Amino acid sequence: MIQLRRGNARRVATGVALACAFAGASIGVASAASSSKPLKKGLSFAVIPKNLGNSYFTTSDSVKTHGALYALKQLGEKGYETSGSTALASSQLPAITAAIAKKPTGLIISATDPTALCPTLDSYMKKGGIVVTYDSDAPTCRTMFINQATTAGIGESEVDIMAKELNDTGQIAIVSAAQTATNQNAWIGYMQTELKKYPNMSLATIVYGNDVPATATQVTQGLLQQYPNLKGIISPTTVGILAAAQVLDTPQYKGKIQLTGLGTPDAMKPYVEDGTVTQFELWNPANLGYLAGYTAVELASKAITNKPGQTFNAGSLGKYKVGSGHTILLGKPYVFDKANINNFNF
């Protein structure tokens, strides 16, 4: 389980802003459109990640790590976390239905599927409920989406990192999460477009580990057997990149097959330090959850709507602006490597 202290989160946000990384891009400037209405107290929210038992979502959601539930508590609201055991719509939907039956003010959801959740969420919103998605979107059936980084920025930068490590040449593969995961598929789409800039690099295949460590390990091992000329792996999921690093951390593969993607510093430190991984990316998941919680309260209090251009103060994270498509951007992805990884603790 990943632990993140608010003090560390503040140092991360400060350091990243100075480095033009993930926090600075989303911080707006106060204006006449800034939120000024008082926030209501005693509201209730269900926080529904893709699945329970996933350390990434433990960090993004919990009070201890100062995630979404911490923001709700800080604002005097009620909140609890619930979801299914796997990152699939069939597992998440029963938890959403059960949460709605308790008549919460709002739902804060990382969507396992862009459309499968919509009949349930649409029905809930027609009755006045607020739906804030974070990490993974259901764009046609939510009030607001908290985007961890631009979709293009993540997809393009991961390919660019891999191209640098391979000198623009070689066969690569992608280890994704669930085949229906909205964010994964959007990032991969931009990866495929960015690959066109590197004619001597080719994508062999995309495999899916479903954010289950054993499955991610199995599909990575299958790649190595099926594609003996493979030179690199991109895994845009914290579970997948860790599983792939563990598979590649052997004399047979270390330094011969490059690996990048989205990972957490604490999980990836051993593999960066021993040379299995050179660079990888992420954002601060606790800040992502905290911003989602804060936004949900702002919306439910009618201090803001999802109209573009409005700004509000998200507590310790500072001011944010509502963007197009009813979205709020946390910021740009941050690149971790051997030179900086020990400065982070999450």
N, C-alpha and C positions, 0 to 999 in steps of 0.2 A: 504494500500500500504506500502510495506516495504521500509524503508529508510536506506541507508548504506553510511557512509562517508569514503573516502579513508583513513583518519587517522585511523579509526576503522579497516578498512580492513588490514592495515599494522600491527596494534597491534594483530589482529586475526592471521595473517600469522606468525608473530614472536612467539606468544604464542604457536601456534600449532606446529611450528617447534621444539620448545624447549620441547614440550610434545610428540614428535615423532608422531604428528598427520598429518592432511591432506596435508600440504604444502611441508614438507621436502622430502617426497618420490619421488617427481617429479623433484626436482631441480638437474640439472646435473652439471658436472664440465666442464669448458671450455677446448676445445681440438682443434686439427688441423682441425676438421670437423665443427667448430663453424661458424655460419653465419658471413660473413664479407662484403658482398655486400651492397651498399646503398639501402634503401627502396624507392620505387617510391612514388610520390605525386600525388594527384588528382584522385586516384582510387575510385571506387564506389562499395558499398556492400548493399545488402538487408539482414537484420537480421530477420529471420522468426522463432519465437518460436512455440511451439505446438499450442498455442492459445493466443489471446490477453485478457487482463483483469485478468490474473493470476499473483498474487503478486510475486511468485517465479521468473517468467520470466521478470517481471518489474525490479526486482533487478538484474537479470543476464544481462539485455540488456541496461538499460538506461544510459544516460550521468550523471544524478544526482547521481546515485549509483556507478558510475565508473565501469560500465559493458562494454559490447561489443561496444556500440556506443561511449563511452568515449575513448576506446582504438583507435578507428578509427579517432576520432576527434584529439586526442593527436598526432597521426601520420600524420595528414594533409590530411586525406581521407574523402570521403563523405559516409554517411550511414543513413539508416532509418529503422524503424521496421514496419513489416506488418505480418498479419496472419489471420486465420479465428477466429470465435467466440467460437468454440469447439475444443477439442483436438482429432480430428478425421481426417483421411486422406481426406475425402470428403470435409471437411471444409478448410483444409490447402492447398490442391492442387490448387484451384483457385487463392489463394494469390501467390503461387510460380509461376504459369503461368503468372500472371500479372506482377510480379517482373522481370521475365526473358524478357518479352516484352520491358522492359526499358533498356535492354542490360547492366546490371551491370558487373563489373569486377568479382564479386564473390557473392556467397550466403553463409550465415551462418545460419544453420538450426538445430532445434531440431526436429527430425523426429517423426511423429505420427505413422508411419508404416514402417517396415523394407524393404518392397518390393513395396508397392503401389505407392511410389513416384518415383521409379527408371526409368520408361520410360521417364518421364519428365526431371529428373536430368541427365540421361545418354545423352539425346539429347543435353542438355545445355553444358555438359562437352566436348562432341565431337566438339563443336564450340569454345572450348578454355576456358570455364568458370571454375572457382574454386568453389568447394563445400566443406565447412568445416561444419561437424556436431558437435553438442555439446549436452550434457545431454542425448540424445537418438539418437542412430545411425541408419544409413541405410548402412550397411557395404559393399554392392556390388556396390554402386553408389555415392561415395563421394571421395574427394581427401584426407581428413584427418579427424579423429575423435578426439575431445577433451573429454577425459574420466574423469569424476569427481572423480572417485575412482575405484579401481578394482572391477569388477563385483562379483568375488568370495568374496572379502573383505566385501562388503555391505551385500550380502545375508547371509553369514556365521555369521557375527557379530551380525546381528539383531536377528537371532535365538539364538545365545549364550546369548545375553542380556535377551531375554525372558526366556530362560532356567534357568538363574540365579535367575530371579524374581519369577519363579514358582517352584523353587527347583527341576527342571528337570521333573516335573510331571504335566500333565493336557492337556485338549483339547484347541487348538488354532484355529484361523481363520486369513485370510489375506484380507485386504481391499486394493485393487489395484486401479490403474487409468483405462485407456482404456484397453480393452482385447487384443488389437493389439500393445500396447506400447512396443517397443523393450527393453528398459532398465528394465521396470517392469517385463517382462517375464523372462529376463535373471537373474535378482536378485532372483525371485521366484524359478527358477530352482535350484539355489545354496541353497536357504532356504530348499527346499525339500530334497536335498542331506544331508545338515547339520543336519536335523531333525533325520536322521538315527542314529546319535550319541546319541540320547536321546530316548530310546525305550519306556519310560513311557510318552512321549509327542506325541500327534497326531494332524494332520491337518484335521479339520472338513470340511473346504471348502474355496474357493477363490471367493470373490465377487468384482464387479467393479463399482466404483463411477464415472468414466470418468472425474475425476478432476473437477467435478461440485459440489459445496458444498451441494446443496440440494439433489443430487443423492447419494453422499457419506454418508450423514446423513441417508437417507432412507435405504440404504443397511446395514448400521451398526445397525440400529434399527431392521431390519429384522433378522440379525444374533442373536441378543439377544433373539428374540422371538422363532426362530427356534432351537437354541442350548442353552437350559437352563443351561447346565453344562459347558458352555464355561468359560475358565479361562484366556485367553489372546488373544489380537489382535495385529497383526503386519500390519502397513500400510506404505509401502515404497513410499509414495507420500505426499508432504506437505499439499495438500488440504485434502486428506483422513485422515491423522493423526489428523488434527485440527478438522474436523467434528466428528471423533470418540471420541476425547477428550471431545467435547461439549456434546455428548450423554452420556458419562460415568461419567460426572461431576455431579453426584447426589448421595445422601446417599445410594441408592439401589446398585450402582455399584462401587463407588469409593473405591479403596483398595481391591476390591473383583475380579475385572477383570483388569488384567495388560495390558498396552498399550505401544508399542514402534514402531519405524519406522523412517522415515525421516521427520524432521520438521525444522522450522526456530525458533531461540531463542525468538524473539519478540512475535511471535504468541503463542508459547508454554509456556512462562513464567508463566502465571496465573495457568496453569494446573500442572506444576512442583511444584510451590509454595504451592498449596493446596493439593498435594498428589495424584492427578488423574494419573499423569505420573511420573515415577521414573527416567527413562533415555530414551534418543532418540539420533539420529545421524543426521549429515548432513555434508556438506562442505560449503565453502563460494561461493554462487552462483554468486556474482559480480565478484569474481576472475575467476570463470569458464568462464563467458562471456568475460571478459577482455582478457583472454588467447586465446579464440576463435578468437576474433577480431584481436589480435596481430598476431596470426598464419596465418590468412587469408591474411594479408598484406605481411608477409614474403613469403608466397607461391606465391602470385600474382606478387611480385617483383622478383621472382626467386632467392631470397636470400637463400632459402632452397627448397628442394623438399620433397617428403614424404618418402625418403629413410631412413631406420633405422640408428641410430647412430649419426645423425647430431644434433648439439646443436645450440641454439640461445638465445638471451637475450630478455625476454618478459617484458620490461619496469620495472615497480616497483615490479614485481613478481620474477625477477631474471632469471636465466638460466634454460632452459628446453631441454630435449632430445626427439627426435623422436624415438618411440619404434616400436616393431613389429606390423604388421597389419596396418601400416600407422596410428598410434595413438600417442597421447601425454597424459600423465597422470598428472592430477592436484595434486593428492595425496590420502592419506588415509582418511576414514571417521573419524569424531571427535565426541566423546560422550559427550553430554550435560546432566547435572544433577543439583540438587539444589546448589551444592557447587561452580559451575562455571558459571551458566547460566547468572548471572547478569554482567559478564565481557564482554558480547557480545551485540552488538546493530545492528542487521540486521534481 
